[in-house]
Amino acid sequence: MKPQARRSEAGAGAGRERIYIEYDSVRRPFMRGILVHSLMAHGLAFDDAYASANAVRERLRGRRSVTVEDLWQTVQDVLRERSLPEEAAGPPIGPSVRILSPTGPAPFSKGFLSQSLLAAAIEPNDAFDVAREIESQLLLRGVRDVDRRELRRLAFQTLERRFGQRAAERYLVWRRFQDPDRPVILLLGGATGSGKTSLALEVGHRLGIHRVMSTDAIRQIMRLMLSADLVPAIHASSYDAHQVVGQPDDGVIDGFLAQASIVSVGVRAMLDRAVAENASQILDGVSIVPGLLDLSGYADTAHVIFLVVATLDEKAFRARFESRARAASQRPEHRYIEHFDAILRIQDHFLELADRHDIPIVDNDSIDSSALSIIKHVTETLRKVGSFDVAEMLA
């Protein structure tokens, strides 16, 4: 027999062995890889999921088609025999759920739903568990199409049952501001190395705010436009700007403020653009200084929320710079440790200004806990804007 013929016969044999899953009038081929993915999504390790999927396929071998209920029962039987949690089988596998909206139907996604649930200020793993539970509820009820309001209602009820009413309401508050008449602008100020940018990116991800910018980028643009001879302050770091603007060694704060006042022009431009485009945004940076930016002009055009980020544990703060120094050993311009005392003075000044202007302070001892704290503050602040009625939001 020629090799070509052998391959053809093998292909034909494989085709005859294919198993189809019947669900109402829908007929789809059984895919081991999809079952492995489903089992892993419901908590099984890869090795257990792969071995179980193989066992299910062997048990179904020889059958041309099975109902989705039979498949589900077979999976449960295999898991039980292997002393694995039967709930890892999940709901019966059928056609995917669709979300109905004025713009047309869209496929349900646990990933998208779990991302939106992060506004409740819960951990990402918890958010995914809630999304998975909601998907299971819909599939077990045989729901093919779900309205966005019904999905929101399910999300609220599940969050309330698992994490309490306050967390569930935070989710609703943020949903209310997804299509706002005014943008939400979060400002994170603080000294070099306090973790502002990492926090901005994490909070942006959890709240679904895609516009995240640092004042370092604004300052870099200004450096390209304005020479060191013309505006020397922006051509230095915040902690040694005093050296280029003619201030004495004890003029660290004056030099820092001189630089921040120049960069704040660019910050105001970013605020104006966010308002003009009605686009929520997060801005972080050492040049976002309490009292230096006049935010009163945005009272009617944006929801501006200002926080100061600090690392109050001096040992942890220094350790962070030492870590940076090791990682950036090839970049001699970043001499954070040499300027640590100056950076501490700038942080102390931030704390004094925050206290004077009633700006909340985030002690950034952990990115995760700090991100949760910021999200809680954002949603609680927005809750006070206008009226908030749970029943109306869920109607």
Secondary structure, DSSP 8 states (H G I E B T S, - for coil): --HHHHHHHHHHHHHHT--EEEETTEEEE--HHHHHHHHHHTT--HHHHHHHHHHHHHHHTT-SEEEHHHHHHHHHHHHHHTT--GGGG-S---S--EEE-TT--EE--HHHHHHHHGGGS--HHHHHHHHHHHHHHHHHTT-SEEEHHHHHHHHHHHHHHHH-HHHHHHHHHHHHTSS-SS-EEEEEE--TTSSHHHHHHHHHHHHT---EEEHHHHHHHHHHHS-TTT-GGGGS-TTTGGGTTT--TT-HHHHHHHHHHHHHHHHHHHHHHHHHHT--EEEEETT--TTTS--GGGTTT-EEEEEEEE---HHHHHHHHHHHHHHTTT-TT--TGGGHHHHHHHHHHHHHHHHHTT--EEE-S-HHHHHHHHHHHHHHHHHTSS---HHHHH-
